[in-house]
């Protein structure tokens, strides 16, 4: 019922924002993989709340506890079970919306679908769920790294502050050099200022994240309904607050261009192309060039301003955000984007192994 992702490397998750814990089960992970548990925790730390002055101040350690699937630091091929305990849930912050729907949240749609909803932090619709994805995504990244695949994501825009630079012109190893996770320090300061200004006004702001997967060989992906870029798009659009996805690099509007301007000319037998407007994917299959995509995040729906809404009986109500919330979600979403790319790629890698003798 929409709680699982992946065909071979399959993640099923559980838990709510203010429940005892969140967690998941990973099935289909190859046996004998040596896993760096510190690396998993590092990715979780990049996503967790309370890490900087521009993130929500909910204090969660996000320490993952593995219950199964490992022996002497290696995967056994059996299901990997894990939990992350909720430590700092303050459910009273949401008592005022017990019977009221918040604008642009999933409150109304969950009520309509299930006839009941967990109003505490949004329950399962909360982005707290994404910590589960980061656990699985980090394991997927470690599998991919044995094949020479590296995934890096960074914040490329906050509101109107847009980093209009090619990733090849920057040192993207500097992504974690500032709290907004933008590799350009000058633009990072502008983005931080924009978030702080917005927060003081009791408002929120959207942004963009760019992701690059390098080292992906040609031949990953399926030709019709499981196209690689379609699966990446589905994964990215599953992330809370993502409202748009685009793949392909070049800084031009492909849909208003001519073929003579944006066709990628192949320059060697490995499949390397002169340009990469296709974003490393053609016909739904990787072509050996960098996979490049951009995700567009809407502003966080909870704002510290009064808004008109309705209650469960349809009566008009006024609602105002309370508690601890992000003014801009993109700095914490970088590791989530990397994880969803990794989960998609690891599945296509494993599928590719079944396509040939």
Buried (B, 14 or more C-beta within 10 A) or exposed (E): EEEEBBEBBBBBBBBBBBBEBBBBBBBBBBEEBEBEEEBBBEBBBBBBBBBBEBBBBBEBBBEBEBEEBBEEEEBBBEBBBBBBBBEEBEEEBBEBBEEBBBBBBBBBEBBEEEEEBBBBBBBBBBBBBBBBBBBBBBBBBBBBBEEEBBBBBBBBBBBEBBBEBEBEEBEBEBBEBBBBBBBBEEBBBBBBBBBBEBBEEEBBBBBBBBBBBBBBBBBBBBEEEBBBBBBBBBBBEBBBBBEBBBBBBBEEEBEEEEEEEBBBEBEEEEBBBEBBBBBBBBBBBBBBBBBBBBBBBBBBBBBBEEBEBBBBEEEEBEBBBBBBBBBBBBBBBBBBBBBBBBBBBBBBBBBBEEEEE
